[in-house]
Amino acid sequence: MSCRVTYLLAMRYDFLIDSYETERLKVLSVWSEFRDDDLPVRPRQHDSRGRSVHEHMVHQCISEDTWFRTMLGIDVGASPLPNPERRLEFIKRYAEYSGRRLERLRHTDDPWWEALTAFFDVQRSKAWVMTRRLTHTSHHRGQQMTMLRMLGRELHSTYGPTADTGGLMQNHAPTIYAYESLDALLEGESAGGAKSALPGVAGANGKAVTERP
């Protein structure tokens, strides 16, 4: 019994590492849905209060690098921004640097996660900071997905079905990811795009994509 308890305690924070691994893939998947000429687009084109697609990518790279360096003590070196700042280069740079962070996280232990660190002007555990980092990333990714809809684009799955993969889960719509793996995404986008096919609106079998009757 004692060996089993020790094993469970050693795995206490692995879910945060697993979550970061999947969240980075979701970021890259959404970025792959944009086109090169989308980068200057804003929610309202002449209103600078809403980030452009380009600024969203810059923010993800800079913000995540800052949080990891200053709050979690993980510095992967060099600039988090690509040169030139183009869509495919953002994808490659974020894939590489988030991969380095993931590898560092895999070598942490429970005391590391439970240690206090500065979260702006307060002290929080690193586990708490990582949870906030994941929700921060998810928040901005949701904004980007809204922008894709504004641009009239189809959306592959990030968590589950979308209107373009077949509608609602309760109607047995499938989950269809743009790519099956990170390697496939990088290879496909480098070749000009090779995403999974989508059934489109017809895949919803004529049912409205809403929980309302």
N, CA and C atoms as a LAMMPS dump frame, in Angstrom:
ITEM: TIMESTEP
0
ITEM: NUMBER OF ATOMS
639
ITEM: BOX BOUNDS ff ff ff
-5.0000000000000000e+02 5.0000000000000000e+02
-5.0000000000000000e+02 5.0000000000000000e+02
-5.0000000000000000e+02 5.0000000000000000e+02
ITEM: ATOMS id mol type element x y z
1 1 1 N 0.833 -1.199 0
2 1 2 C 0 0 0
3 1 3 C 0.874 1.259 0
4 2 1 N 1.945 1.266 0.815
5 2 2 C 2.788 2.451 0.895
6 2 3 C 3.434 2.779 -0.438
7 3 1 N 3.824 1.764 -1.206
8 3 2 C 4.418 2.005 -2.526
9 3 3 C 3.408 2.645 -3.456
10 4 1 N 2.151 2.18 -3.378
11 4 2 C 1.095 2.743 -4.214
12 4 3 C 0.856 4.202 -3.87
13 5 1 N 0.829 4.532 -2.582
14 5 2 C 0.608 5.916 -2.156
15 5 3 C 1.747 6.798 -2.634
16 6 1 N 2.984 6.333 -2.507
17 6 2 C 4.141 7.103 -2.962
18 6 3 C 4.057 7.379 -4.448
19 7 1 N 3.644 6.389 -5.226
20 7 2 C 3.53 6.553 -6.676
21 7 3 C 2.489 7.602 -7.023
22 8 1 N 1.342 7.56 -6.331
23 8 2 C 0.278 8.53 -6.623
24 8 3 C 0.727 9.943 -6.286
25 9 1 N 1.436 10.108 -5.161
26 9 2 C 1.905 11.432 -4.789
27 9 3 C 2.917 11.964 -5.79
28 10 1 N 3.75 11.094 -6.321
29 10 2 C 4.767 11.51 -7.283
30 10 3 C 4.128 12.002 -8.574
31 11 1 N 2.908 11.572 -8.856
32 11 2 C 2.232 11.931 -10.097
33 11 3 C 1.246 13.086 -9.902
34 12 1 N 1.275 13.723 -8.746
35 12 2 C 0.223 14.68 -8.374
36 12 3 C 0.014 15.779 -9.406
37 13 1 N 1.087 16.331 -9.978
38 13 2 C 0.956 17.484 -10.865
39 13 3 C 1.184 17.155 -12.339
40 14 1 N 1.232 15.891 -12.661
41 14 2 C 1.411 15.52 -14.06
42 14 3 C 0.274 16.031 -14.947
43 15 1 N -0.913 16.196 -14.356
44 15 2 C -2.038 16.666 -15.159
45 15 3 C -1.786 18.068 -15.707
46 16 1 N -1.016 18.881 -14.992
47 16 2 C -0.699 20.214 -15.488
48 16 3 C 0.27 20.14 -16.669
49 17 1 N 1.208 19.212 -16.598
50 17 2 C 2.14 19.021 -17.706
51 17 3 C 1.394 18.482 -18.927
52 18 1 N 0.526 17.515 -18.703
53 18 2 C -0.278 16.969 -19.806
54 18 3 C -1.164 18.049 -20.422
55 19 1 N -1.732 18.899 -19.569
56 19 2 C -2.605 19.973 -20.067
57 19 3 C -1.819 20.965 -20.905
58 20 1 N -0.622 21.32 -20.463
59 20 2 C 0.198 22.236 -21.245
60 20 3 C 0.537 21.628 -22.606
61 21 1 N 0.827 20.338 -22.62
62 21 2 C 1.148 19.676 -23.89
63 21 3 C -0.01 19.77 -24.865
64 22 1 N -1.236 19.544 -24.403
65 22 2 C -2.386 19.606 -25.304
66 22 3 C -2.754 21.041 -25.662
67 23 1 N -2.588 21.975 -24.704
68 23 2 C -2.927 23.37 -24.992
69 23 3 C -2.019 23.966 -26.06
70 24 1 N -0.746 23.624 -26.048
71 24 2 C 0.157 24.156 -27.078
72 24 3 C -0.255 23.639 -28.453
73 25 1 N -0.734 22.399 -28.516
74 25 2 C -1.199 21.861 -29.794
75 25 3 C -2.459 22.584 -30.268
76 26 1 N -3.325 22.956 -29.321
77 26 2 C -4.543 23.67 -29.689
78 26 3 C -4.218 25.067 -30.222
79 27 1 N -3.253 25.73 -29.595
80 27 2 C -2.813 27.039 -30.089
81 27 3 C -2.342 26.916 -31.537
82 28 1 N -1.479 25.964 -31.794
83 28 2 C -0.911 25.799 -33.133
84 28 3 C -1.974 25.399 -34.145
85 29 1 N -2.928 24.593 -33.711
86 29 2 C -4.001 24.183 -34.611
87 29 3 C -4.841 25.376 -35.047
88 30 1 N -5.183 26.258 -34.085
89 30 2 C -5.957 27.453 -34.425
90 30 3 C -5.14 28.374 -35.321
91 31 1 N -3.869 28.544 -35.027
92 31 2 C -3.028 29.391 -35.888
93 31 3 C -2.975 28.84 -37.311
94 32 1 N -3.011 27.537 -37.447
95 32 2 C -2.947 26.943 -38.789
96 32 3 C -4.197 27.242 -39.607
97 33 1 N -5.3 27.618 -38.942
98 33 2 C -6.552 27.911 -39.649
99 33 3 C -6.526 29.283 -40.324
100 34 1 N -5.619 30.157 -39.874
101 34 2 C -5.512 31.475 -40.493
102 34 3 C -4.726 31.396 -41.798
103 35 1 N -4.839 32.439 -42.585
104 35 2 C -4.069 32.565 -43.824
105 35 3 C -3.065 33.702 -43.669
106 36 1 N -2.106 33.744 -44.549
107 36 2 C -1.049 34.754 -44.441
108 36 3 C -1.598 36.175 -44.453
109 37 1 N -2.601 36.415 -45.283
110 37 2 C -3.111 37.788 -45.385
111 37 3 C -4.103 38.141 -44.275
112 38 1 N -4.309 37.228 -43.314
113 38 2 C -5.173 37.519 -42.17
114 38 3 C -4.452 38.276 -41.071
115 39 1 N -3.128 38.289 -41.079
116 39 2 C -2.384 38.819 -39.944
117 39 3 C -2.751 40.253 -39.564
118 40 1 N -3.034 41.154 -40.511
119 40 2 C -3.383 42.531 -40.107
120 40 3 C -4.829 42.697 -39.641
121 41 1 N -5.648 41.657 -39.763
122 41 2 C -7.086 41.792 -39.5
123 41 3 C -7.356 41.99 -38.009
124 42 1 N -8.26 42.951 -37.722
125 42 2 C -8.742 43.205 -36.362
126 42 3 C -10.247 42.939 -36.323
127 43 1 N -10.819 42.764 -35.122
128 43 2 C -12.272 42.602 -35.034
129 43 3 C -13.02 43.751 -35.709
130 44 1 N -12.558 44.983 -35.47
131 44 2 C -13.015 46.16 -36.21
132 44 3 C -11.752 46.811 -36.746
133 45 1 N -11.628 46.855 -38.04
134 45 2 C -10.342 47.099 -38.665
135 45 3 C -9.659 48.397 -38.25
136 46 1 N -10.418 49.428 -37.934
137 46 2 C -9.803 50.707 -37.59
138 46 3 C -9.864 50.997 -36.089
139 47 1 N -10.12 49.971 -35.306
140 47 2 C -10.186 50.109 -33.852
141 47 3 C -9.033 49.313 -33.246
142 48 1 N -7.995 50 -32.812
143 48 2 C -6.783 49.341 -32.327
144 48 3 C -6.96 48.693 -30.954
145 49 1 N -8.128 48.878 -30.332
146 49 2 C -8.358 48.235 -29.036
147 49 3 C -8.449 46.717 -29.18
148 50 1 N -8.845 46.256 -30.348
149 50 2 C -8.932 44.816 -30.592
150 50 3 C -7.67 44.328 -31.292
151 51 1 N -6.979 43.359 -30.7
152 51 2 C -5.737 42.869 -31.289
153 51 3 C -5.954 42.317 -32.685
154 52 1 N -4.973 42.559 -33.548
155 52 2 C -4.959 41.91 -34.859
156 52 3 C -4.516 40.465 -34.675
157 53 1 N -4.683 39.652 -35.705
158 53 2 C -4.209 38.268 -35.652
159 53 3 C -2.709 38.248 -35.368
160 54 1 N -1.987 39.122 -36.035
161 54 2 C -0.544 39.233 -35.814
162 54 3 C -0.244 39.542 -34.352
163 55 1 N -0.953 40.511 -33.791
164 55 2 C -0.714 40.904 -32.403
165 55 3 C -1.08 39.786 -31.428
166 56 1 N -2.08 38.984 -31.772
167 56 2 C -2.419 37.83 -30.942
168 56 3 C -1.257 36.836 -30.898
169 57 1 N -0.637 36.594 -32.044
170 57 2 C 0.494 35.662 -32.085
171 57 3 C 1.685 36.22 -31.315
172 58 1 N 1.932 37.513 -31.473
173 58 2 C 3.01 38.16 -30.717
174 58 3 C 2.741 38.04 -29.218
175 59 1 N 1.498 38.331 -28.817
176 59 2 C 1.154 38.278 -27.4
177 59 3 C 1.354 36.879 -26.829
178 60 1 N 0.915 35.855 -27.549
179 60 2 C 1.076 34.49 -27.054
180 60 3 C 2.55 34.166 -26.82
181 61 1 N 3.379 34.501 -27.791
182 61 2 C 4.806 34.193 -27.688
183 61 3 C 5.48 34.979 -26.566
184 62 1 N 5.224 36.299 -26.498
185 62 2 C 5.87 37.148 -25.504
186 62 3 C 5.342 36.86 -24.107
187 63 1 N 4.023 36.774 -23.968
188 63 2 C 3.411 36.586 -22.656
189 63 3 C 3.819 35.244 -22.054
190 64 1 N 3.761 34.183 -22.851
191 64 2 C 4.115 32.868 -22.311
192 64 3 C 5.587 32.812 -21.927
193 65 1 N 6.438 33.383 -22.76
194 65 2 C 7.863 33.426 -22.438
195 65 3 C 8.097 34.184 -21.133
196 66 1 N 7.414 35.312 -20.944
197 66 2 C 7.584 36.123 -19.739
198 66 3 C 7.119 35.378 -18.492
199 67 1 N 5.94 34.757 -18.571
200 67 2 C 5.428 34.02 -17.415
201 67 3 C 6.379 32.895 -17.025
202 68 1 N 6.829 32.136 -18.006
203 68 2 C 7.695 31.002 -17.699
204 68 3 C 9.033 31.464 -17.127
205 69 1 N 9.598 32.528 -17.672
206 69 2 C 10.903 32.995 -17.195
207 69 3 C 10.808 33.604 -15.803
208 70 1 N 9.849 34.517 -15.608
209 70 2 C 9.823 35.307 -14.387
210 70 3 C 9.039 34.655 -13.256
211 71 1 N 8.08 33.803 -13.573
212 71 2 C 7.257 33.193 -12.529
213 71 3 C 7.61 31.734 -12.281
214 72 1 N 7.996 31.024 -13.333
215 72 2 C 8.28 29.597 -13.194
216 72 3 C 9.768 29.275 -13.284
217 73 1 N 10.589 30.274 -13.612
218 73 2 C 12.024 30.056 -13.661
219 73 3 C 12.483 29.178 -14.802
220 74 1 N 11.715 29.158 -15.895
221 74 2 C 12.066 28.346 -17.062
222 74 3 C 12.372 29.273 -18.23
223 75 1 N 13.628 29.354 -18.599
224 75 2 C 14.09 30.221 -19.687
225 75 3 C 14.657 29.335 -20.788
226 76 1 N 14.017 29.379 -21.97
227 76 2 C 14.474 28.525 -23.072
228 76 3 C 15.413 29.268 -24.009
229 77 1 N 15.733 30.535 -23.697
230 77 2 C 16.755 31.258 -24.444
231 77 3 C 16.268 31.888 -25.73
232 78 1 N 17.009 32.926 -26.161
233 78 2 C 16.766 33.628 -27.424
234 78 3 C 15.401 34.3 -27.45
235 79 1 N 15.103 34.96 -28.563
236 79 2 C 13.852 35.696 -28.688
237 79 3 C 12.69 34.743 -28.92
238 80 1 N 11.559 34.954 -28.23
239 80 2 C 10.388 34.111 -28.471
240 80 3 C 9.695 34.433 -29.792
241 81 1 N 10.084 35.548 -30.43
242 81 2 C 9.451 35.944 -31.687
243 81 3 C 10.279 35.49 -32.881
244 82 1 N 9.612 35.072 -33.943
245 82 2 C 10.339 34.653 -35.145
246 82 3 C 10.794 35.846 -35.969
247 83 1 N 11.688 35.597 -36.87
248 83 2 C 12.127 36.619 -37.823
249 83 3 C 12.297 35.938 -39.184
250 84 1 N 11.432 36.28 -40.141
251 84 2 C 10.39 37.317 -40.131
252 84 3 C 9.137 36.878 -39.369
253 85 1 N 8.307 37.852 -39.018
254 85 2 C 7.083 37.577 -38.27
255 85 3 C 5.945 37.256 -39.231
256 86 1 N 6.001 36.057 -39.757
257 86 2 C 4.972 35.551 -40.657
258 86 3 C 4.274 34.369 -40.017
259 87 1 N 3.112 34.037 -40.538
260 87 2 C 2.272 33.004 -39.92
261 87 3 C 3.016 31.693 -39.712
262 88 1 N 3.626 31.147 -40.745
263 88 2 C 4.31 29.864 -40.63
264 88 3 C 5.493 29.958 -39.682
265 89 1 N 6.18 31.093 -39.681
266 89 2 C 7.32 31.252 -38.791
267 89 3 C 6.875 31.341 -37.334
268 90 1 N 5.713 31.976 -37.076
269 90 2 C 5.163 31.974 -35.725
270 90 3 C 4.856 30.543 -35.283
271 91 1 N 4.257 29.772 -36.175
272 91 2 C 3.923 28.382 -35.859
273 91 3 C 5.181 27.596 -35.503
274 92 1 N 6.207 27.729 -36.315
275 92 2 C 7.445 26.983 -36.075
276 92 3 C 8.118 27.413 -34.779
277 93 1 N 8.173 28.736 -34.538
278 93 2 C 8.858 29.223 -33.348
279 93 3 C 8.121 28.806 -32.071
280 94 1 N 6.797 28.979 -32.069
281 94 2 C 6.046 28.605 -30.875
282 94 3 C 6.112 27.098 -30.64
283 95 1 N 6.065 26.321 -31.699
284 95 2 C 6.176 24.863 -31.567
285 95 3 C 7.509 24.489 -30.929
286 96 1 N 8.582 25.109 -31.395
287 96 2 C 9.911 24.793 -30.873
288 96 3 C 10.058 25.211 -29.414
289 97 1 N 9.689 26.447 -29.102
290 97 2 C 9.946 26.962 -27.759
291 97 3 C 8.984 26.378 -26.726
292 98 1 N 7.732 26.168 -27.097
293 98 2 C 6.818 25.525 -26.15
294 98 3 C 7.239 24.079 -25.92
295 99 1 N 7.824 23.459 -26.939
296 99 2 C 8.354 22.113 -26.774
297 99 3 C 9.507 22.077 -25.779
298 100 1 N 10.361 23.091 -25.81
299 100 2 C 11.46 23.177 -24.844
300 100 3 C 10.911 23.362 -23.425
301 101 1 N 9.879 24.189 -23.288
302 101 2 C 9.278 24.384 -21.966
303 101 3 C 8.655 23.082 -21.468
304 102 1 N 7.993 22.374 -22.361
305 102 2 C 7.375 21.107 -21.99
306 102 3 C 8.417 20.125 -21.471
307 103 1 N 9.546 20.052 -22.132
308 103 2 C 10.599 19.14 -21.716
309 103 3 C 11.124 19.517 -20.332
310 104 1 N 11.255 20.8 -20.059
311 104 2 C 11.701 21.242 -18.736
312 104 3 C 10.666 20.877 -17.665
313 105 1 N 9.397 21.042 -17.992
314 105 2 C 8.342 20.711 -17.04
315 105 3 C 8.342 19.233 -16.693
316 106 1 N 8.712 18.401 -17.646
317 106 2 C 8.725 16.953 -17.403
318 106 3 C 9.802 16.527 -16.412
319 107 1 N 10.703 17.434 -16.061
320 107 2 C 11.761 17.121 -15.105
321 107 3 C 11.524 17.794 -13.748
322 108 1 N 10.292 18.244 -13.511
323 108 2 C 9.955 18.853 -12.229
324 108 3 C 9.421 17.792 -11.266
325 109 1 N 9.296 18.183 -9.991
326 109 2 C 8.726 17.282 -8.99
327 109 3 C 7.711 18.047 -8.147
328 110 1 N 7.085 17.352 -7.208
329 110 2 C 6.033 17.976 -6.402
330 110 3 C 6.513 19.212 -5.637
331 111 1 N 7.672 19.181 -4.975
332 111 2 C 8.123 20.389 -4.272
333 111 3 C 8.284 21.589 -5.201
334 112 1 N 8.702 21.353 -6.438
335 112 2 C 8.839 22.454 -7.4
336 112 3 C 7.482 23.088 -7.663
337 113 1 N 6.465 22.271 -7.876
338 113 2 C 5.127 22.789 -8.166
339 113 3 C 4.519 23.496 -6.968
340 114 1 N 4.86 23.061 -5.766
341 114 2 C 4.255 23.615 -4.563
342 114 3 C 5.003 24.842 -4.027
343 115 1 N 6.187 25.105 -4.574
344 115 2 C 6.962 26.264 -4.123
345 115 3 C 6.262 27.561 -4.517
346 116 1 N 6.381 28.569 -3.645
347 116 2 C 5.786 29.868 -3.93
348 116 3 C 6.668 30.662 -4.882
349 117 1 N 6.011 31.473 -5.713
350 117 2 C 6.711 32.34 -6.643
351 117 3 C 5.932 33.64 -6.774
352 118 1 N 6.573 34.658 -7.32
353 118 2 C 5.902 35.953 -7.472
354 118 3 C 4.962 35.912 -8.675
355 119 1 N 3.694 36.144 -8.403
356 119 2 C 2.701 36.322 -9.463
357 119 3 C 2.325 37.798 -9.446
358 120 1 N 3.041 38.583 -10.253
359 120 2 C 2.929 40.034 -10.209
360 120 3 C 3.23 40.514 -8.783
361 121 1 N 2.254 41.021 -8.048
362 121 2 C 2.566 41.58 -6.726
363 121 3 C 2.119 40.679 -5.575
364 122 1 N 1.809 39.416 -5.86
365 122 2 C 1.418 38.484 -4.801
366 122 3 C 2.218 37.191 -4.937
367 123 1 N 2.172 36.35 -3.922
368 123 2 C 2.852 35.063 -3.924
369 123 3 C 1.829 33.955 -4.171
370 124 1 N 2.155 33.088 -5.113
371 124 2 C 1.294 31.949 -5.423
372 124 3 C 2.175 30.729 -5.684
373 125 1 N 1.607 29.54 -5.581
374 125 2 C 2.366 28.336 -5.913
375 125 3 C 2.554 28.268 -7.425
376 126 1 N 3.575 27.564 -7.849
377 126 2 C 3.806 27.403 -9.286
378 126 3 C 2.663 26.628 -9.941
379 127 1 N 2.055 25.714 -9.196
380 127 2 C 0.891 24.993 -9.729
381 127 3 C -0.254 25.963 -9.999
382 128 1 N -0.461 26.916 -9.104
383 128 2 C -1.504 27.928 -9.28
384 128 3 C -1.2 28.792 -10.499
385 129 1 N 0.069 29.226 -10.626
386 129 2 C 0.472 30.064 -11.757
387 129 3 C 0.27 29.324 -13.075
388 130 1 N 0.627 28.042 -13.108
389 130 2 C 0.48 27.27 -14.342
390 130 3 C -0.991 27.135 -14.732
391 131 1 N -1.846 26.942 -13.73
392 131 2 C -3.289 26.869 -14.012
393 131 3 C -3.775 28.171 -14.627
394 132 1 N -3.335 29.298 -14.081
395 132 2 C -3.72 30.593 -14.639
396 132 3 C -3.151 30.781 -16.044
397 133 1 N -1.944 30.267 -16.28
398 133 2 C -1.342 30.381 -17.615
399 133 3 C -2.175 29.627 -18.644
400 134 1 N -2.638 28.448 -18.287
401 134 2 C -3.449 27.647 -19.206
402 134 3 C -4.762 28.345 -19.535
403 135 1 N -5.403 28.926 -18.523
404 135 2 C -6.671 29.608 -18.783
405 135 3 C -6.446 30.896 -19.562
406 136 1 N -5.312 31.552 -19.332
407 136 2 C -4.959 32.759 -20.087
408 136 3 C -4.823 32.428 -21.581
409 137 1 N -4.122 31.355 -21.856
410 137 2 C -3.947 30.927 -23.247
411 137 3 C -5.279 30.56 -23.88
412 138 1 N -6.097 29.826 -23.142
413 138 2 C -7.401 29.418 -23.663
414 138 3 C -8.285 30.627 -23.96
415 139 1 N -8.233 31.624 -23.102
416 139 2 C -9 32.854 -23.297
417 139 3 C -8.656 33.515 -24.64
418 140 1 N -7.375 33.673 -24.904
419 140 2 C -6.973 34.326 -26.148
420 140 3 C -7.236 33.452 -27.365
421 141 1 N -7.12 32.154 -27.196
422 141 2 C -7.421 31.268 -28.322
423 141 3 C -8.904 31.366 -28.707
424 142 1 N -9.765 31.514 -27.701
425 142 2 C -11.192 31.689 -27.994
426 142 3 C -11.451 32.95 -28.803
427 143 1 N -10.719 34.026 -28.481
428 143 2 C -10.867 35.254 -29.259
429 143 3 C -10.446 35.031 -30.711
430 144 1 N -9.386 34.284 -30.898
431 144 2 C -8.907 34.019 -32.261
432 144 3 C -9.895 33.163 -33.043
433 145 1 N -10.532 32.215 -32.375
434 145 2 C -11.529 31.387 -33.06
435 145 3 C -12.736 32.217 -33.471
436 146 1 N -13.09 33.197 -32.64
437 146 2 C -14.17 34.116 -33.011
438 146 3 C -13.777 34.909 -34.256
439 147 1 N -12.533 35.319 -34.329
440 147 2 C -12.066 36.057 -35.498
441 147 3 C -12.102 35.182 -36.752
442 148 1 N -11.805 33.897 -36.596
443 148 2 C -11.906 32.993 -37.747
444 148 3 C -13.344 32.93 -38.256
445 149 1 N -14.307 32.909 -37.346
446 149 2 C -15.711 32.921 -37.764
447 149 3 C -16.052 34.234 -38.465
448 150 1 N -15.522 35.339 -37.939
449 150 2 C -15.76 36.637 -38.572
450 150 3 C -15.206 36.664 -39.989
451 151 1 N -14.135 35.912 -40.213
452 151 2 C -13.528 35.836 -41.54
453 151 3 C -14.238 34.822 -42.437
454 152 1 N -15.242 34.138 -41.893
455 152 2 C -16.008 33.172 -42.684
456 152 3 C -15.317 31.839 -42.87
457 153 1 N -14.411 31.497 -41.943
458 153 2 C -13.634 30.265 -42.097
459 153 3 C -14.306 29.09 -41.405
460 154 1 N -13.954 27.903 -41.876
461 154 2 C -14.357 26.678 -41.2
462 154 3 C -13.45 26.456 -39.992
463 155 1 N -13.975 25.731 -39.013
464 155 2 C -13.2 25.441 -37.809
465 155 3 C -13.146 23.946 -37.557
466 156 1 N -11.934 23.436 -37.431
467 156 2 C -11.756 22.061 -36.988
468 156 3 C -11.949 22.002 -35.476
469 157 1 N -11.91 20.815 -34.931
470 157 2 C -12.054 20.619 -33.49
471 157 3 C -10.827 21.128 -32.742
472 158 1 N -11.077 21.649 -31.549
473 158 2 C -9.996 21.897 -30.607
474 158 3 C -10.24 21.076 -29.341
475 159 1 N -11.493 21.024 -28.879
476 159 2 C -11.871 20.181 -27.747
477 159 3 C -12.824 19.068 -28.185
478 160 1 N -13.782 19.414 -29
479 160 2 C -14.791 18.45 -29.449
480 160 3 C -15.341 18.907 -30.782
481 161 1 N -16.578 18.493 -31.103
482 161 2 C -17.163 18.858 -32.396
483 161 3 C -17.346 20.366 -32.557
484 162 1 N -17.367 20.82 -33.799
485 162 2 C -17.731 22.192 -34.134
486 162 3 C -18.863 22.137 -35.148
487 163 1 N -19.396 23.303 -35.484
488 163 2 C -20.442 23.343 -36.504
489 163 3 C -19.959 22.74 -37.813
490 164 1 N -18.656 22.832 -38.066
491 164 2 C -18.1 22.344 -39.323
492 164 3 C -17.708 20.868 -39.286
493 165 1 N -17.639 20.286 -38.097
494 165 2 C -17.35 18.847 -38.036
495 165 3 C -18.629 18.032 -37.934
496 166 1 N -19.77 18.711 -37.768
497 166 2 C -21.032 17.987 -37.726
498 166 3 C -22.017 18.479 -36.697
499 167 1 N -21.679 19.544 -35.956
500 167 2 C -22.645 20.107 -35.024
501 167 3 C -22.402 19.727 -33.587
502 168 1 N -23.478 19.362 -32.871
503 168 2 C -23.401 19.13 -31.44
504 168 3 C -23.011 17.693 -31.089
505 169 1 N -22.353 17.541 -29.975
506 169 2 C -21.937 16.219 -29.515
507 169 3 C -23.135 15.31 -29.275
508 170 1 N -24.242 15.872 -28.729
509 170 2 C -25.413 15.053 -28.449
510 170 3 C -26.079 14.541 -29.722
511 171 1 N -25.731 15.135 -30.851
512 171 2 C -26.217 14.638 -32.142
513 171 3 C -25.184 13.736 -32.806
514 172 1 N -24.219 13.296 -31.995
515 172 2 C -23.19 12.333 -32.431
516 172 3 C -22.26 12.903 -33.503
517 173 1 N -22.033 14.212 -33.421
518 173 2 C -21.08 14.828 -34.349
519 173 3 C -19.667 14.375 -33.984
520 174 1 N -18.83 14.142 -34.958
521 174 2 C -17.472 13.669 -34.676
522 174 3 C -16.524 14.807 -34.301
523 175 1 N -15.454 14.448 -33.642
524 175 2 C -14.334 15.349 -33.397
525 175 3 C -13.325 15.159 -34.515
526 176 1 N -13.017 16.236 -35.236
527 176 2 C -12.092 16.152 -36.368
528 176 3 C -11.014 17.213 -36.188
529 177 1 N -9.826 16.783 -35.834
530 177 2 C -8.714 17.714 -35.679
531 177 3 C -8.131 18.078 -37.032
532 178 1 N -7.582 19.278 -37.116
533 178 2 C -6.966 19.703 -38.372
534 178 3 C -5.819 18.773 -38.756
535 179 1 N -5.049 18.369 -37.744
536 179 2 C -3.93 17.452 -37.95
537 179 3 C -3.896 16.47 -36.789
538 180 1 N -3.403 15.283 -37.043
539 180 2 C -3.369 14.238 -36.032
540 180 3 C -2.192 14.364 -35.077
541 181 1 N -1.194 15.166 -35.42
542 181 2 C -0.027 15.31 -34.556
543 181 3 C 0.67 16.624 -34.865
544 182 1 N 1.57 17.004 -33.978
545 182 2 C 2.347 18.222 -34.201
546 182 3 C 3.234 18.084 -35.431
547 183 1 N 3.855 16.944 -35.591
548 183 2 C 4.715 16.734 -36.764
549 183 3 C 3.912 16.855 -38.056
550 184 1 N 2.698 16.295 -38.056
551 184 2 C 1.846 16.384 -39.241
552 184 3 C 1.451 17.827 -39.515
553 185 1 N 1.192 18.596 -38.451
554 185 2 C 0.833 20.007 -38.617
555 185 3 C 1.99 20.787 -39.238
556 186 1 N 3.183 20.624 -38.692
557 186 2 C 4.331 21.36 -39.21
558 186 3 C 4.633 20.973 -40.649
559 187 1 N 4.553 19.691 -40.939
560 187 2 C 4.818 19.231 -42.3
561 187 3 C 3.739 19.726 -43.261
562 188 1 N 2.479 19.618 -42.838
563 188 2 C 1.373 20.022 -43.698
564 188 3 C 1.358 21.506 -43.984
565 189 1 N 1.566 22.324 -42.959
566 189 2 C 1.548 23.767 -43.156
567 189 3 C 2.765 24.239 -43.936
568 190 1 N 3.896 23.584 -43.755
569 190 2 C 5.089 23.934 -44.53
570 190 3 C 4.894 23.643 -46.007
571 191 1 N 4.016 22.677 -46.29
572 191 2 C 3.738 22.313 -47.678
573 191 3 C 2.552 23.075 -48.259
574 192 1 N 2.009 24.031 -47.493
575 192 2 C 0.896 24.832 -48
576 192 3 C -0.449 24.457 -47.431
577 193 1 N -0.49 23.467 -46.538
578 193 2 C -1.745 23.066 -45.899
579 193 3 C -2.207 21.694 -46.319
580 194 1 N -2.501 20.858 -45.33
581 194 2 C -2.997 19.503 -45.618
582 194 3 C -3.922 19.07 -44.492
583 195 1 N -4.87 19.924 -44.155
584 195 2 C -5.766 19.652 -43.032
585 195 3 C -6.767 18.551 -43.362
586 196 1 N -7.315 17.957 -42.319
587 196 2 C -8.355 16.941 -42.474
588 196 3 C -9.576 17.555 -43.156
589 197 1 N -10.25 16.752 -43.965
590 197 2 C -11.46 17.223 -44.638
591 197 3 C -12.59 17.389 -43.633
592 198 1 N -13.457 18.368 -43.877
593 198 2 C -14.602 18.635 -43.014
594 198 3 C -15.905 18.433 -43.782
595 199 1 N -16.94 17.902 -43.115
596 199 2 C -18.23 17.731 -43.794
597 199 3 C -18.982 19.032 -43.983
598 200 1 N -18.624 20.076 -43.202
599 200 2 C -19.296 21.358 -43.321
600 200 3 C -20.668 21.343 -42.69
601 201 1 N -21.452 22.368 -42.97
602 201 2 C -22.771 22.523 -42.356
603 201 3 C -23.667 21.335 -42.67
604 202 1 N -23.488 20.754 -43.842
605 202 2 C -24.316 19.606 -44.219
606 202 3 C -24.122 18.446 -43.252
607 203 1 N -22.966 18.412 -42.607
608 203 2 C -22.686 17.329 -41.678
609 203 3 C -23.53 17.371 -40.424
610 204 1 N -24.232 18.473 -40.181
611 204 2 C -25.094 18.589 -39.003
612 204 3 C -26.459 17.967 -39.244
613 205 1 N -26.668 17.363 -40.41
614 205 2 C -27.925 16.682 -40.739
615 205 3 C -29.141 17.603 -40.624
616 206 1 N -28.927 18.862 -40.968
617 206 2 C -30.031 19.803 -40.967
618 206 3 C -30.445 20.309 -39.607
619 207 1 N -29.739 19.893 -38.54
620 207 2 C -30.09 20.309 -37.191
621 207 3 C -29.339 21.576 -36.815
622 208 1 N -30.022 22.481 -36.114
623 208 2 C -29.396 23.723 -35.7
624 208 3 C -28.27 23.423 -34.703
625 209 1 N -27.176 24.177 -34.825
626 209 2 C -26.023 23.962 -33.946
627 209 3 C -26.218 24.82 -32.695
628 210 1 N -27.202 24.444 -31.893
629 210 2 C -27.515 25.167 -30.658
630 210 3 C -28.237 24.234 -29.703
631 211 1 N -28.078 24.498 -28.408
632 211 2 C -28.798 23.708 -27.395
633 211 3 C -30.224 24.212 -27.201
634 212 1 N -30.544 25.361 -27.773
635 212 2 C -31.9 25.888 -27.624
636 212 3 C -32.845 25.173 -28.577
637 213 1 N -34.123 24.959 -28.173
638 213 2 C -35.072 24.281 -29.074
639 213 3 C -35.443 25.151 -30.258
